[in-house]
Amino acid sequence: MPAAPANPQAPAAPANPQAPPAKQKASPPQAKTNTASASPIRKRRKRPARPPDTPPQKVVVREGGAREPAAQIAPGLTPEEATRERRNAERWLGSTDDQLKQLADRTLNPQKRETVGQIHNYMDGARSALKEGDVRRASTLAQKAHLLSEDLLKH
């Protein structure tokens, strides 16, 4: 008795192996299905090109979305003002140095030593600002250092 094929529904092999396989009904291409986790694909429309001789369109952005040029906070100094600020900074730095020399003889608690360190930081910042030509910043830092050292001398 001959052996029965393992799968009776399987198609039989073609008799001529050189012949192309019989045309089968073509299945439609598989469409992509959107799942809950996949985001939908959006098509972008191309905008028509503007002729090169037309100016750009104005875009109105409400609620402060447009960028505006930064306003200058402090206007430039006149040469006389700059000279006065430089002299003030140098005078305050000299006075602060003298006051720190007086404080050197005292025994200072940790909080006052920290204040002396802050005075030195202000003085270093003022000197570097003078070197950079920023006389207004130098004057401000030197004045802060002077006021702190004056306060330490009083207490």
C-alpha positions in Angstrom: 0.0 0.0 0.0 1.4 3.4 -1.0 2.0 6.0 1.8 -0.6 8.8 2.0 0.6 12.4 1.8 1.1 14.1 5.2 -1.1 17.0 4.3 -3.9 16.1 2.0 -4.8 19.8 1.3 -1.3 20.8 0.2 -1.0 21.5 -3.5 0.8 18.9 -5.5 4.2 19.9 -6.9 4.1 20.9 -10.5 4.9 18.2 -12.9 7.4 20.4 -14.8 9.8 22.1 -12.4 10.9 24.5 -15.2 7.4 25.8 -15.7 6.3 29.0 -13.9 4.0 28.4 -10.9 0.4 28.8 -11.5 -0.9 32.3 -11.0 -2.6 32.6 -7.7 -5.1 35.2 -6.7 -3.0 38.3 -5.7 -3.7 39.5 -2.2 -4.1 43.2 -1.7 -1.2 45.0 -0.1 -1.4 45.1 3.6 -2.5 48.4 4.9 -0.8 49.9 8.0 -3.0 49.8 10.9 -2.9 52.5 13.5 -2.6 51.3 17.0 -3.2 53.4 20.1 0.5 53.8 20.7 1.4 54.8 17.1 0.9 58.4 16.1 -0.9 59.2 12.9 1.1 60.3 10.0 0.4 63.8 8.8 1.0 64.9 5.3 2.5 68.4 4.9 1.5 70.6 2.1 4.1 72.3 0.1 3.7 76.0 0.0 4.0 77.6 -3.4 7.2 79.5 -4.0 7.0 83.3 -3.8 8.5 85.3 -6.6 11.9 86.6 -5.6 10.9 90.3 -6.1 8.1 90.2 -3.5 8.9 91.4 0.1 8.4 88.9 2.9 4.9 88.7 4.5 4.4 90.3 7.9 3.4 87.9 10.6 1.5 89.3 13.6 2.2 87.5 16.8 -0.1 88.4 19.7 0.6 88.3 23.4 4.3 89.4 23.3 5.6 86.6 21.1 7.6 88.9 18.9 11.2 89.6 19.8 12.1 93.2 20.3 15.6 94.7 20.4 17.0 94.8 23.9 16.8 98.3 25.4 20.0 99.7 26.8 19.6 99.9 30.6 22.3 102.5 31.2 23.2 104.9 28.6 26.8 105.5 27.7 28.9 107.7 29.9 30.3 111.0 28.8 34.1 111.2 29.2 33.7 113.5 32.2 31.4 111.1 33.9 33.7 108.2 33.2 36.7 110.1 34.7 34.6 110.9 37.8 33.5 107.3 38.2 37.1 106.1 37.8 38.3 108.6 40.5 35.5 107.5 42.8 36.4 103.9 42.4 40.1 104.5 43.0 39.3 106.6 46.1 37.0 104.0 47.6 39.5 101.2 46.9 42.2 103.2 48.7 40.0 104.0 51.6 38.9 100.4 51.9 42.5 99.2 51.9 43.2 101.6 54.8 40.2 100.3 56.7 41.2 96.7 56.2 44.6 97.5 57.6 42.9 98.8 60.7 40.9 95.6 60.9 44.0 93.4 60.6 44.8 94.2 64.3 41.5 93.0 65.5 40.4 89.4 66.3 37.4 88.7 64.2 34.7 86.1 64.6 33.9 83.8 61.7 31.0 86.0 60.4 33.2 89.1 60.3 36.0 87.1 58.6 33.5 86.1 55.9 32.6 89.7 55.5 36.3 90.6 55.0 36.4 87.9 52.3 33.5 89.5 50.6 35.2 92.9 50.8 38.2 91.4 49.1 36.0 89.9 46.4 34.3 93.2 45.7 37.7 94.9 45.5 39.1 92.3 43.1 36.0 92.7 41.0 36.4 96.5 41.0 40.0 96.3 40.0 39.3 94.0 37.1 36.4 96.2 36.0 38.8 99.2 35.9 41.2 97.2 33.8 38.3 96.3 31.4 37.2 99.9 31.2 33.9 99.3 32.9 34.1 102.3 35.3 30.5 102.2 36.4 30.7 98.6 37.6 34.1 99.3 39.2 32.7 102.3 41.1 29.7 100.3 42.3 31.8 97.3 43.5 34.4 99.6 45.2 31.6 101.5 47.0 30.1 98.2 48.2 33.5 97.1 49.5 34.0 100.5 51.2 30.5 100.4 52.9 31.1 96.9 54.2 34.5 97.8 55.6 33.1 101.0 57.3 30.4 98.9 58.9 33.0 96.4 60.2 35.0 99.2 61.7 32.0 100.5 63.6 31.1 97.2 65.2 
